[in-house]
């Protein structure tokens, strides 16, 4: 059986590194090129030092023709620039990990309108929103995927079952903490170890860029959705992972809510509802999402945890690729948590 030829653009950063690690061990994938503008010609292990002994591949300065799928592990704004600057074969599939196409008007369409060589491809390619728990059937038919944001993934998975039954009638309140890798590899004052250690801070309160995709997905399931989503993000004193606490008023009992959530995610291979308390280390280094529920004083609390670099980025992107190419959704993603 022919393997999927995969290219990675922007492969020297955190999400690019995770993509390389997954695809090196994916049974159905052959890495076709690994582009990096910052490290061309270097061995992968010179940048991603844990890969020493795993591969002798080097970073490429540019793309190679013939890829079946290209992962855009680039900064926000750079995916659109990349597509406009390169005449890609109309058959190549794109999975964009930036936010550039998450709110495109045609993002939920599954039609094959992948653009023609010589056209402005950022305008002629339609992108399907790549949250499998919401759009699994559309993703299977899509040629271009806008991979969800990390906070957005954690929060949407906490709320989709309620939206599916039109039960989001009251304001939603969210506090969520992310690790330092969520800010990317480029240095910033808030990413230095000396600032981050033993520290905690709020940023982009009520205005975080992931709110747009969250609200759009909820409205997709619940067309009359029109309540406030109050989101307070925090920078955490750890490197990777997201824990989100989400609550809203609800008439459901705990038992009813647990049945709704377990039923909604019954066929999802990566989302699990726990009857016991959960903690972040259970999912770090995996593509899993764990949810737990609590009912108190008329409020339903949903705790959601995931690895921001895997289920929140590269792992979910590979999950989307598996669906697009009719592979086992779990292929290459049998990753194990580090419990201690």
Secondary structure, 3 states (H helix, E strand, C coil): CCCEEEEEECCCCHHHHHHHHHHHCCCCEEEEEEECCCCCCCEHHHHCHHHCCCCCCECECCCCCCCCEEEECCCCCHHHHHHHHCCCCCCCEEEECCCCCCCCCCCCCCCCCCCCCCCCHHHHCCCEECCHHHHHHHHHHCCEEECCCHHHHHHHHHHHHHHHCCCCCCCEEEEEEECHHHHCCCCCHHHCHHHHCCCCEEECCCCCCCHHHHHHHHHHHCCCCCCCEEEEEEECCCCCCEEEEEEEECCCCHHHHHHHHHHHCCCCCCEEEECCCCCHHHCCCCCCEEEEEEEECCEEEEEEEECCCHHHHHHHHHHHHHHHCCCCCCCCCCCCCCCC
